[in-house]
Amino acid sequence: MPTKPFDNHRAAALAVLTGANRLTRKAGSFLGQCVADPTPLTPAQSEWLANLLKRADLPPLVDA
C-alpha cells in the first residue's frame, strides 16, 4: 500500500479502484471518470475523492 501522498487524482482513483474496498456504483463510476479524464477536479470532486481515499485507508492527494 502506498504511504506517501498521491501527486495526481488519476493515481489516487486507480488505487481506490484496485483495492479490496466495497464501492457503490456511483463511486466506481466517479473513480473511473477520474482515471480517464485529466480535467482538474472541482472542489466537490476533490472532497469526494479525499473521503474515498480516507475510507480505503490510503494516503491523501497532494494539495495543488
PDB file of N, CA, C, O and CB in Angstrom:
ATOM      1  N   MET A   1       0.847  -1.181   0.000  1.00  0.00           N
ATOM      2  CA  MET A   1       0.000   0.000   0.000  1.00  0.00           C
ATOM      3  C   MET A   1       0.886   1.235   0.000  1.00  0.00           C
ATOM      4  O   MET A   1       1.864   1.300   0.744  1.00  0.00           O
ATOM      5  CB  MET A   1      -0.960   0.003   1.219  1.00  0.00           C
ATOM      6  N   PRO A   2       0.552   2.202  -0.822  1.00  0.00           N
ATOM      7  CA  PRO A   2       1.341   3.438  -0.855  1.00  0.00           C
ATOM      8  C   PRO A   2       1.290   4.154   0.490  1.00  0.00           C
ATOM      9  O   PRO A   2       0.274   4.113   1.184  1.00  0.00           O
ATOM     10  CB  PRO A   2       0.834   4.371  -1.966  1.00  0.00           C
ATOM     11  N   THR A   3       2.375   4.801   0.852  1.00  0.00           N
ATOM     12  CA  THR A   3       2.394   5.535   2.116  1.00  0.00           C
ATOM     13  C   THR A   3       2.574   7.030   1.931  1.00  0.00           C
ATOM     14  O   THR A   3       2.241   7.806   2.827  1.00  0.00           O
ATOM     15  CB  THR A   3       3.490   5.008   2.994  1.00  0.00           C
ATOM     16  N   LYS A   4       3.097   7.451   0.782  1.00  0.00           N
ATOM     17  CA  LYS A   4       3.240   8.890   0.561  1.00  0.00           C
ATOM     18  C   LYS A   4       2.023   9.404  -0.204  1.00  0.00           C
ATOM     19  O   LYS A   4       1.380   8.645  -0.929  1.00  0.00           O
ATOM     20  CB  LYS A   4       4.554   9.209  -0.215  1.00  0.00           C
ATOM     21  N   PRO A   5       1.708  10.670  -0.047  1.00  0.00           N
ATOM     22  CA  PRO A   5       0.518  11.226  -0.715  1.00  0.00           C
ATOM     23  C   PRO A   5       0.569  11.063  -2.233  1.00  0.00           C
ATOM     24  O   PRO A   5       1.643  11.072  -2.835  1.00  0.00           O
ATOM     25  CB  PRO A   5       0.370  12.704  -0.371  1.00  0.00           C
ATOM     26  N   PHE A   6      -0.601  10.914  -2.837  1.00  0.00           N
ATOM     27  CA  PHE A   6      -0.711  10.802  -4.286  1.00  0.00           C
ATOM     28  C   PHE A   6      -0.495  12.170  -4.901  1.00  0.00           C
ATOM     29  O   PHE A   6      -0.980  13.176  -4.382  1.00  0.00           O
ATOM     30  CB  PHE A   6      -2.086  10.221  -4.704  1.00  0.00           C
ATOM     31  N   ASP A   7       0.243  12.210  -6.025  1.00  0.00           N
ATOM     32  CA  ASP A   7       0.506  13.508  -6.651  1.00  0.00           C
ATOM     33  C   ASP A   7      -0.475  13.853  -7.768  1.00  0.00           C
ATOM     34  O   ASP A   7      -0.405  14.946  -8.330  1.00  0.00           O
ATOM     35  CB  ASP A   7       1.903  13.529  -7.198  1.00  0.00           C
ATOM     36  N   ASN A   8      -1.393  12.933  -8.101  1.00  0.00           N
ATOM     37  CA  ASN A   8      -2.424  13.250  -9.091  1.00  0.00           C
ATOM     38  C   ASN A   8      -3.681  12.433  -8.834  1.00  0.00           C
ATOM     39  O   ASN A   8      -3.627  11.364  -8.225  1.00  0.00           O
ATOM     40  CB  ASN A   8      -1.907  12.993 -10.517  1.00  0.00           C
ATOM     41  N   HIS A   9      -4.800  12.942  -9.300  1.00  0.00           N
ATOM     42  CA  HIS A   9      -6.066  12.277  -8.991  1.00  0.00           C
ATOM     43  C   HIS A   9      -6.221  10.953  -9.724  1.00  0.00           C
ATOM     44  O   HIS A   9      -6.950  10.079  -9.255  1.00  0.00           O
ATOM     45  CB  HIS A   9      -7.225  13.185  -9.336  1.00  0.00           C
ATOM     46  N   ARG A  10      -5.555  10.780 -10.860  1.00  0.00           N
ATOM     47  CA  ARG A  10      -5.643   9.517 -11.591  1.00  0.00           C
ATOM     48  C   ARG A  10      -5.039   8.375 -10.765  1.00  0.00           C
ATOM     49  O   ARG A  10      -5.658   7.322 -10.613  1.00  0.00           O
ATOM     50  CB  ARG A  10      -4.925   9.632 -12.956  1.00  0.00           C
ATOM     51  N   ALA A  11      -3.848   8.582 -10.240  1.00  0.00           N
ATOM     52  CA  ALA A  11      -3.191   7.558  -9.430  1.00  0.00           C
ATOM     53  C   ALA A  11      -3.998   7.245  -8.169  1.00  0.00           C
ATOM     54  O   ALA A  11      -4.115   6.087  -7.768  1.00  0.00           O
ATOM     55  CB  ALA A  11      -1.776   8.010  -9.050  1.00  0.00           C
ATOM     56  N   ALA A  12      -4.544   8.276  -7.558  1.00  0.00           N
ATOM     57  CA  ALA A  12      -5.340   8.084  -6.351  1.00  0.00           C
ATOM     58  C   ALA A  12      -6.599   7.266  -6.656  1.00  0.00           C
ATOM     59  O   ALA A  12      -6.937   6.341  -5.917  1.00  0.00           O
ATOM     60  CB  ALA A  12      -5.722   9.444  -5.740  1.00  0.00           C
ATOM     61  N   ALA A  13      -7.288   7.609  -7.744  1.00  0.00           N
ATOM     62  CA  ALA A  13      -8.501   6.887  -8.116  1.00  0.00           C
ATOM     63  C   ALA A  13      -8.197   5.430  -8.461  1.00  0.00           C
ATOM     64  O   ALA A  13      -8.949   4.530  -8.086  1.00  0.00           O
ATOM     65  CB  ALA A  13      -9.185   7.574  -9.298  1.00  0.00           C
ATOM     66  N   LEU A  14      -7.098   5.201  -9.172  1.00  0.00           N
ATOM     67  CA  LEU A  14      -6.710   3.826  -9.504  1.00  0.00           C
ATOM     68  C   LEU A  14      -6.444   3.004  -8.248  1.00  0.00           C
ATOM     69  O   LEU A  14      -6.817   1.833  -8.176  1.00  0.00           O
ATOM     70  CB  LEU A  14      -5.469   3.825 -10.399  1.00  0.00           C
ATOM     71  N   ALA A  15      -5.808   3.611  -7.273  1.00  0.00           N
ATOM     72  CA  ALA A  15      -5.519   2.900  -6.022  1.00  0.00           C
ATOM     73  C   ALA A  15      -6.800   2.483  -5.322  1.00  0.00           C
ATOM     74  O   ALA A  15      -6.889   1.371  -4.801  1.00  0.00           O
ATOM     75  CB  ALA A  15      -4.677   3.774  -5.089  1.00  0.00           C
ATOM     76  N   VAL A  16      -7.788   3.357  -5.304  1.00  0.00           N
ATOM     77  CA  VAL A  16      -9.060   3.003  -4.670  1.00  0.00           C
ATOM     78  C   VAL A  16      -9.760   1.902  -5.465  1.00  0.00           C
ATOM     79  O   VAL A  16     -10.272   0.941  -4.892  1.00  0.00           O
ATOM     80  CB  VAL A  16      -9.974   4.245  -4.551  1.00  0.00           C
ATOM     81  N   LEU A  17      -9.775   2.052  -6.793  1.00  0.00           N
ATOM     82  CA  LEU A  17     -10.444   1.063  -7.644  1.00  0.00           C
ATOM     83  C   LEU A  17      -9.815  -0.325  -7.543  1.00  0.00           C
ATOM     84  O   LEU A  17     -10.530  -1.327  -7.562  1.00  0.00           O
ATOM     85  CB  LEU A  17     -10.418   1.525  -9.086  1.00  0.00           C
ATOM     86  N   THR A  18      -8.505  -0.398  -7.437  1.00  0.00           N
ATOM     87  CA  THR A  18      -7.833  -1.694  -7.417  1.00  0.00           C
ATOM     88  C   THR A  18      -7.705  -2.280  -6.021  1.00  0.00           C
ATOM     89  O   THR A  18      -7.212  -3.396  -5.857  1.00  0.00           O
ATOM     90  CB  THR A  18      -6.474  -1.568  -8.027  1.00  0.00           C
ATOM     91  N   GLY A  19      -8.142  -1.540  -5.022  1.00  0.00           N
ATOM     92  CA  GLY A  19      -8.099  -2.040  -3.655  1.00  0.00           C
ATOM     93  C   GLY A  19      -9.239  -3.012  -3.388  1.00  0.00           C
ATOM     94  O   GLY A  19     -10.081  -3.263  -4.250  1.00  0.00           O
ATOM     95  N   ALA A  20      -9.248  -3.541  -2.200  1.00  0.00           N
ATOM     96  CA  ALA A  20     -10.265  -4.515  -1.806  1.00  0.00           C
ATOM     97  C   ALA A  20     -11.431  -3.840  -1.096  1.00  0.00           C
ATOM     98  O   ALA A  20     -12.012  -4.396  -0.165  1.00  0.00           O
ATOM     99  CB  ALA A  20      -9.655  -5.586  -0.905  1.00  0.00           C
ATOM    100  N   ASN A  21     -11.764  -2.643  -1.546  1.00  0.00           N
ATOM    101  CA  ASN A  21     -12.823  -1.873  -0.896  1.00  0.00           C
ATOM    102  C   ASN A  21     -14.143  -2.078  -1.613  1.00  0.00           C
ATOM    103  O   ASN A  21     -14.187  -2.235  -2.833  1.00  0.00           O
ATOM    104  CB  ASN A  21     -12.467  -0.383  -0.859  1.00  0.00           C
ATOM    105  N   ARG A  22     -15.207  -2.075  -0.847  1.00  0.00           N
ATOM    106  CA  ARG A  22     -16.542  -2.131  -1.447  1.00  0.00           C
ATOM    107  C   ARG A  22     -16.917  -0.722  -1.860  1.00  0.00           C
ATOM    108  O   ARG A  22     -16.820   0.224  -1.078  1.00  0.00           O
ATOM    109  CB  ARG A  22     -17.604  -2.735  -0.457  1.00  0.00           C
ATOM    110  N   LEU A  23     -17.346  -0.603  -3.103  1.00  0.00           N
ATOM    111  CA  LEU A  23     -17.718   0.700  -3.647  1.00  0.00           C
ATOM    112  C   LEU A  23     -19.141   0.654  -4.173  1.00  0.00           C
ATOM    113  O   LEU A  23     -19.607  -0.380  -4.653  1.00  0.00           O
ATOM    114  CB  LEU A  23     -16.745   1.128  -4.762  1.00  0.00           C
ATOM    115  N   THR A  24     -19.812   1.767  -4.079  1.00  0.00           N
ATOM    116  CA  THR A  24     -21.113   1.875  -4.725  1.00  0.00           C
ATOM    117  C   THR A  24     -20.890   2.032  -6.225  1.00  0.00           C
ATOM    118  O   THR A  24     -19.785   2.346  -6.667  1.00  0.00           O
ATOM    119  CB  THR A  24     -21.937   3.072  -4.148  1.00  0.00           C
ATOM    120  N   ARG A  25     -21.930   1.815  -6.989  1.00  0.00           N
ATOM    121  CA  ARG A  25     -21.839   2.004  -8.434  1.00  0.00           C
ATOM    122  C   ARG A  25     -21.479   3.453  -8.752  1.00  0.00           C
ATOM    123  O   ARG A  25     -20.682   3.724  -9.650  1.00  0.00           O
ATOM    124  CB  ARG A  25     -23.167   1.614  -9.119  1.00  0.00           C
ATOM    125  N   LYS A  26     -22.070   4.371  -8.011  1.00  0.00           N
ATOM    126  CA  LYS A  26     -21.809   5.800  -8.230  1.00  0.00           C
ATOM    127  C   LYS A  26     -20.338   6.136  -7.944  1.00  0.00           C
ATOM    128  O   LYS A  26     -19.704   6.863  -8.709  1.00  0.00           O
ATOM    129  CB  LYS A  26     -22.737   6.661  -7.335  1.00  0.00           C
ATOM    130  N   ALA A  27     -19.807   5.608  -6.849  1.00  0.00           N
ATOM    131  CA  ALA A  27     -18.402   5.865  -6.512  1.00  0.00           C
ATOM    132  C   ALA A  27     -17.482   5.240  -7.554  1.00  0.00           C
ATOM    133  O   ALA A  27     -16.496   5.858  -7.955  1.00  0.00           O
ATOM    134  CB  ALA A  27     -18.068   5.313  -5.107  1.00  0.00           C
ATOM    135  N   GLY A  28     -17.790   4.021  -8.000  1.00  0.00           N
ATOM    136  CA  GLY A  28     -16.982   3.371  -9.029  1.00  0.00           C
ATOM    137  C   GLY A  28     -16.991   4.147 -10.328  1.00  0.00           C
ATOM    138  O   GLY A  28     -15.960   4.271 -10.989  1.00  0.00           O
ATOM    139  N   SER A  29     -18.143   4.668 -10.695  1.00  0.00           N
ATOM    140  CA  SER A  29     -18.255   5.468 -11.906  1.00  0.00           C
ATOM    141  C   SER A  29     -17.438   6.753 -11.787  1.00  0.00           C
ATOM    142  O   SER A  29     -16.737   7.141 -12.722  1.00  0.00           O
ATOM    143  CB  SER A  29     -19.723   5.796 -12.194  1.00  0.00           C
ATOM    144  N   PHE A  30     -17.534   7.396 -10.649  1.00  0.00           N
ATOM    145  CA  PHE A  30     -16.768   8.614 -10.404  1.00  0.00           C
ATOM    146  C   PHE A  30     -15.270   8.341 -10.483  1.00  0.00           C
ATOM    147  O   PHE A  30     -14.532   9.097 -11.114  1.00  0.00           O
ATOM    148  CB  PHE A  30     -17.125   9.206  -9.038  1.00  0.00           C
ATOM    149  N   LEU A  31     -14.819   7.265  -9.845  1.00  0.00           N
ATOM    150  CA  LEU A  31     -13.399   6.935  -9.857  1.00  0.00           C
ATOM    151  C   LEU A  31     -12.920   6.602 -11.267  1.00  0.00           C
ATOM    152  O   LEU A  31     -11.814   6.982 -11.653  1.00  0.00           O
ATOM    153  CB  LEU A  31     -13.120   5.763  -8.919  1.00  0.00           C
ATOM    154  N   GLY A  32     -13.744   5.897 -12.034  1.00  0.00           N
ATOM    155  CA  GLY A  32     -13.400   5.595 -13.414  1.00  0.00           C
ATOM    156  C   GLY A  32     -13.257   6.862 -14.239  1.00  0.00           C
ATOM    157  O   GLY A  32     -12.368   6.965 -15.084  1.00  0.00           O
ATOM    158  N   GLN A  33     -14.128   7.815 -13.995  1.00  0.00           N
ATOM    159  CA  GLN A  33     -14.046   9.100 -14.689  1.00  0.00           C
ATOM    160  C   GLN A  33     -12.754   9.824 -14.298  1.00  0.00           C
ATOM    161  O   GLN A  33     -12.103  10.440 -15.143  1.00  0.00           O
ATOM    162  CB  GLN A  33     -15.284   9.978 -14.361  1.00  0.00           C
ATOM    163  N   CYS A  34     -12.393   9.748 -13.036  1.00  0.00           N
ATOM    164  CA  CYS A  34     -11.150  10.388 -12.582  1.00  0.00           C
ATOM    165  C   CYS A  34      -9.936   9.782 -13.282  1.00  0.00           C
ATOM    166  O   CYS A  34      -8.978  10.488 -13.596  1.00  0.00           O
ATOM    167  CB  CYS A  34     -10.999  10.250 -11.055  1.00  0.00           C
ATOM    168  N   VAL A  35      -9.981   8.479 -13.522  1.00  0.00           N
ATOM    169  CA  VAL A  35      -8.870   7.804 -14.193  1.00  0.00           C
ATOM    170  C   VAL A  35      -8.792   8.218 -15.659  1.00  0.00           C
ATOM    171  O   VAL A  35      -7.701   8.452 -16.179  1.00  0.00           O
ATOM    172  CB  VAL A  35      -9.018   6.279 -14.080  1.00  0.00           C
ATOM    173  N   ALA A  36      -9.934   8.309 -16.323  1.00  0.00           N
ATOM    174  CA  ALA A  36      -9.968   8.541 -17.771  1.00  0.00           C
ATOM    175  C   ALA A  36      -9.889  10.008 -18.172  1.00  0.00           C
ATOM    176  O   ALA A  36      -9.441  10.314 -19.277  1.00  0.00           O
ATOM    177  CB  ALA A  36     -11.214   7.954 -18.337  1.00  0.00           C
ATOM    178  N   ASP A  37     -10.308  10.915 -17.310  1.00  0.00           N
ATOM    179  CA  ASP A  37     -10.414  12.330 -17.678  1.00  0.00           C
ATOM    180  C   ASP A  37      -9.360  13.156 -16.937  1.00  0.00           C
ATOM    181  O   ASP A  37      -9.399  13.242 -15.709  1.00  0.00           O
ATOM    182  CB  ASP A  37     -11.831  12.868 -17.368  1.00  0.00           C
ATOM    183  N   PRO A  38      -8.422  13.762 -17.663  1.00  0.00           N
ATOM    184  CA  PRO A  38      -7.369  14.541 -16.999  1.00  0.00           C
ATOM    185  C   PRO A  38      -7.815  15.927 -16.526  1.00  0.00           C
ATOM    186  O   PRO A  38      -7.024  16.660 -15.931  1.00  0.00           O
ATOM    187  CB  PRO A  38      -6.208  14.697 -17.929  1.00  0.00           C
ATOM    188  N   THR A  39      -9.065  16.290 -16.785  1.00  0.00           N
ATOM    189  CA  THR A  39      -9.567  17.598 -16.363  1.00  0.00           C
ATOM    190  C   THR A  39      -9.422  17.751 -14.844  1.00  0.00           C
ATOM    191  O   THR A  39      -9.722  16.815 -14.102  1.00  0.00           O
ATOM    192  CB  THR A  39     -11.050  17.779 -16.791  1.00  0.00           C
ATOM    193  N   PRO A  40      -8.972  18.907 -14.376  1.00  0.00           N
ATOM    194  CA  PRO A  40      -8.859  19.109 -12.920  1.00  0.00           C
ATOM    195  C   PRO A  40     -10.203  18.898 -12.218  1.00  0.00           C
ATOM    196  O   PRO A  40     -11.265  19.186 -12.771  1.00  0.00           O
ATOM    197  CB  PRO A  40      -8.330  20.524 -12.617  1.00  0.00           C
ATOM    198  N   LEU A  41     -10.129  18.397 -11.007  1.00  0.00           N
ATOM    199  CA  LEU A  41     -11.340  18.145 -10.225  1.00  0.00           C
ATOM    200  C   LEU A  41     -11.904  19.444  -9.664  1.00  0.00           C
ATOM    201  O   LEU A  41     -11.168  20.384  -9.367  1.00  0.00           O
ATOM    202  CB  LEU A  41     -11.049  17.162  -9.085  1.00  0.00           C
ATOM    203  N   THR A  42     -13.210  19.473  -9.530  1.00  0.00           N
ATOM    204  CA  THR A  42     -13.850  20.589  -8.851  1.00  0.00           C
ATOM    205  C   THR A  42     -13.600  20.430  -7.356  1.00  0.00           C
ATOM    206  O   THR A  42     -13.191  19.354  -6.920  1.00  0.00           O
ATOM    207  CB  THR A  42     -15.385  20.653  -9.172  1.00  0.00           C
ATOM    208  N   PRO A  43     -13.834  21.461  -6.567  1.00  0.00           N
ATOM    209  CA  PRO A  43     -13.678  21.318  -5.117  1.00  0.00           C
ATOM    210  C   PRO A  43     -14.546  20.185  -4.538  1.00  0.00           C
ATOM    211  O   PRO A  43     -14.100  19.455  -3.653  1.00  0.00           O
ATOM    212  CB  PRO A  43     -14.028  22.635  -4.431  1.00  0.00           C
ATOM    213  N   ALA A  44     -15.770  20.041  -5.033  1.00  0.00           N
ATOM    214  CA  ALA A  44     -16.641  18.974  -4.532  1.00  0.00           C
ATOM    215  C   ALA A  44     -16.088  17.596  -4.905  1.00  0.00           C
ATOM    216  O   ALA A  44     -16.132  16.669  -4.096  1.00  0.00           O
ATOM    217  CB  ALA A  44     -18.069  19.141  -5.090  1.00  0.00           C
ATOM    218  N   GLN A  45     -15.572  17.461  -6.123  1.00  0.00           N
ATOM    219  CA  GLN A  45     -14.989  16.185  -6.550  1.00  0.00           C
ATOM    220  C   GLN A  45     -13.731  15.868  -5.747  1.00  0.00           C
ATOM    221  O   GLN A  45     -13.506  14.718  -5.370  1.00  0.00           O
ATOM    222  CB  GLN A  45     -14.662  16.217  -8.055  1.00  0.00           C
ATOM    223  N   SER A  46     -12.920  16.875  -5.487  1.00  0.00           N
ATOM    224  CA  SER A  46     -11.711  16.676  -4.680  1.00  0.00           C
ATOM    225  C   SER A  46     -12.066  16.186  -3.281  1.00  0.00           C
ATOM    226  O   SER A  46     -11.398  15.313  -2.727  1.00  0.00           O
ATOM    227  CB  SER A  46     -10.902  17.980  -4.592  1.00  0.00           C
ATOM    228  N   GLU A  47     -13.119  16.758  -2.722  1.00  0.00           N
ATOM    229  CA  GLU A  47     -13.554  16.347  -1.385  1.00  0.00           C
ATOM    230  C   GLU A  47     -14.060  14.904  -1.403  1.00  0.00           C
ATOM    231  O   GLU A  47     -13.770  14.132  -0.490  1.00  0.00           O
ATOM    232  CB  GLU A  47     -14.657  17.293  -0.859  1.00  0.00           C
ATOM    233  N   TRP A  48     -14.813  14.542  -2.439  1.00  0.00           N
ATOM    234  CA  TRP A  48     -15.328  13.182  -2.551  1.00  0.00           C
ATOM    235  C   TRP A  48     -14.165  12.192  -2.682  1.00  0.00           C
ATOM    236  O   TRP A  48     -14.161  11.152  -2.024  1.00  0.00           O
ATOM    237  CB  TRP A  48     -16.289  13.061  -3.764  1.00  0.00           C
ATOM    238  N   LEU A  49     -13.193  12.508  -3.517  1.00  0.00           N
ATOM    239  CA  LEU A  49     -12.039  11.631  -3.677  1.00  0.00           C
ATOM    240  C   LEU A  49     -11.272  11.518  -2.360  1.00  0.00           C
ATOM    241  O   LEU A  49     -10.833  10.430  -1.988  1.00  0.00           O
ATOM    242  CB  LEU A  49     -11.115  12.153  -4.796  1.00  0.00           C
ATOM    243  N   ALA A  50     -11.114  12.615  -1.671  1.00  0.00           N
ATOM    244  CA  ALA A  50     -10.427  12.595  -0.370  1.00  0.00           C
ATOM    245  C   ALA A  50     -11.153  11.672   0.612  1.00  0.00           C
ATOM    246  O   ALA A  50     -10.512  10.926   1.352  1.00  0.00           O
ATOM    247  CB  ALA A  50     -10.331  14.027   0.217  1.00  0.00           C
ATOM    248  N   ASN A  51     -12.475  11.720   0.619  1.00  0.00           N
ATOM    249  CA  ASN A  51     -13.236  10.848   1.508  1.00  0.00           C
ATOM    250  C   ASN A  51     -13.094   9.376   1.123  1.00  0.00           C
ATOM    251  O   ASN A  51     -12.985   8.510   1.991  1.00  0.00           O
ATOM    252  CB  ASN A  51     -14.702  11.246   1.495  1.00  0.00           C
ATOM    253  N   LEU A  52     -13.096   9.100  -0.178  1.00  0.00           N
ATOM    254  CA  LEU A  52     -12.920   7.716  -0.635  1.00  0.00           C
ATOM    255  C   LEU A  52     -11.527   7.195  -0.271  1.00  0.00           C
ATOM    256  O   LEU A  52     -11.380   6.040   0.127  1.00  0.00           O
ATOM    257  CB  LEU A  52     -13.141   7.619  -2.161  1.00  0.00           C
ATOM    258  N   LEU A  53     -10.522   8.032  -0.405  1.00  0.00           N
ATOM    259  CA  LEU A  53      -9.167   7.637  -0.020  1.00  0.00           C
ATOM    260  C   LEU A  53      -9.087   7.353   1.476  1.00  0.00           C
ATOM    261  O   LEU A  53      -8.465   6.378   1.898  1.00  0.00           O
ATOM    262  CB  LEU A  53      -8.160   8.728  -0.403  1.00  0.00           C
ATOM    263  N   LYS A  54      -9.708   8.196   2.257  1.00  0.00           N
ATOM    264  CA  LYS A  54      -9.694   8.023   3.718  1.00  0.00           C
ATOM    265  C   LYS A  54     -10.387   6.716   4.108  1.00  0.00           C
ATOM    266  O   LYS A  54      -9.876   5.953   4.928  1.00  0.00           O
ATOM    267  CB  LYS A  54     -10.384   9.224   4.416  1.00  0.00           C
ATOM    268  N   ARG A  55     -11.564   6.466   3.507  1.00  0.00           N
ATOM    269  CA  ARG A  55     -12.298   5.226   3.791  1.00  0.00           C
ATOM    270  C   ARG A  55     -11.509   3.992   3.397  1.00  0.00           C
ATOM    271  O   ARG A  55     -11.618   2.949   4.042  1.00  0.00           O
ATOM    272  CB  ARG A  55     -13.631   5.227   3.068  1.00  0.00           C
ATOM    273  N   ALA A  56     -10.712   4.105   2.339  1.00  0.00           N
ATOM    274  CA  ALA A  56      -9.908   2.977   1.859  1.00  0.00           C
ATOM    275  C   ALA A  56      -8.580   2.866   2.615  1.00  0.00           C
ATOM    276  O   ALA A  56      -7.765   1.994   2.313  1.00  0.00           O
ATOM    277  CB  ALA A  56      -9.643   3.122   0.358  1.00  0.00           C
ATOM    278  N   ASP A  57      -8.365   3.738   3.584  1.00  0.00           N
ATOM    279  CA  ASP A  57      -7.136   3.766   4.374  1.00  0.00           C
ATOM    280  C   ASP A  57      -5.914   3.974   3.489  1.00  0.00           C
ATOM    281  O   ASP A  57      -4.882   3.325   3.661  1.00  0.00           O
ATOM    282  CB  ASP A  57      -6.989   2.472   5.172  1.00  0.00           C
ATOM    283  N   LEU A  58      -6.053   4.891   2.541  1.00  0.00           N
ATOM    284  CA  LEU A  58      -4.963   5.251   1.628  1.00  0.00           C
ATOM    285  C   LEU A  58      -4.498   6.667   1.930  1.00  0.00           C
ATOM    286  O   LEU A  58      -5.232   7.443   2.543  1.00  0.00           O
ATOM    287  CB  LEU A  58      -5.413   5.129   0.144  1.00  0.00           C
ATOM    288  N   PRO A  59      -3.290   7.010   1.508  1.00  0.00           N
ATOM    289  CA  PRO A  59      -2.787   8.375   1.747  1.00  0.00           C
ATOM    290  C   PRO A  59      -3.626   9.404   0.989  1.00  0.00           C
ATOM    291  O   PRO A  59      -4.320   9.063   0.031  1.00  0.00           O
ATOM    292  CB  PRO A  59      -1.303   8.489   1.323  1.00  0.00           C
ATOM    293  N   PRO A  60      -3.560  10.631   1.413  1.00  0.00           N
ATOM    294  CA  PRO A  60      -4.340  11.695   0.760  1.00  0.00           C
ATOM    295  C   PRO A  60      -3.732  12.104  -0.581  1.00  0.00           C
ATOM    296  O   PRO A  60      -2.642  11.667  -0.950  1.00  0.00           O
ATOM    297  CB  PRO A  60      -4.437  12.920   1.678  1.00  0.00           C
ATOM    298  N   LEU A  61      -4.448  12.933  -1.279  1.00  0.00           N
ATOM    299  CA  LEU A  61      -3.984  13.554  -2.522  1.00  0.00           C
ATOM    300  C   LEU A  61      -3.231  14.811  -2.141  1.00  0.00           C
ATOM    301  O   LEU A  61      -3.689  15.568  -1.285  1.00  0.00           O
ATOM    302  CB  LEU A  61      -5.175  13.875  -3.501  1.00  0.00           C
ATOM    303  N   VAL A  62      -2.087  15.048  -2.758  1.00  0.00           N
ATOM    304  CA  VAL A  62      -1.307  16.264  -2.506  1.00  0.00           C
ATOM    305  C   VAL A  62      -2.134  17.471  -2.934  1.00  0.00           C
ATOM    306  O   VAL A  62      -2.725  17.475  -4.014  1.00  0.00           O
ATOM    307  CB  VAL A  62       0.063  16.229  -3.264  1.00  0.00           C
ATOM    308  N   ASP A  63      -2.170  18.480  -2.095  1.00  0.00           N
ATOM    309  CA  ASP A  63      -2.868  19.715  -2.460  1.00  0.00           C
ATOM    310  C   ASP A  63      -2.086  20.426  -3.537  1.00  0.00           C
ATOM    311  O   ASP A  63      -0.866  20.568  -3.454  1.00  0.00           O
ATOM    312  CB  ASP A  63      -3.064  20.637  -1.232  1.00  0.00           C
ATOM    313  N   ALA A  64      -2.817  20.880  -4.567  1.00  0.00           N
ATOM    314  CA  ALA A  64      -2.138  21.582  -5.675  1.00  0.00           C
ATOM    315  C   ALA A  64      -1.993  23.038  -5.377  1.00  0.00           C
ATOM    316  O   ALA A  64      -1.449  23.784  -6.191  1.00  0.00           O
ATOM    317  CB  ALA A  64      -2.894  21.404  -6.983  1.00  0.00           C
TER     318      ALA A  64
END
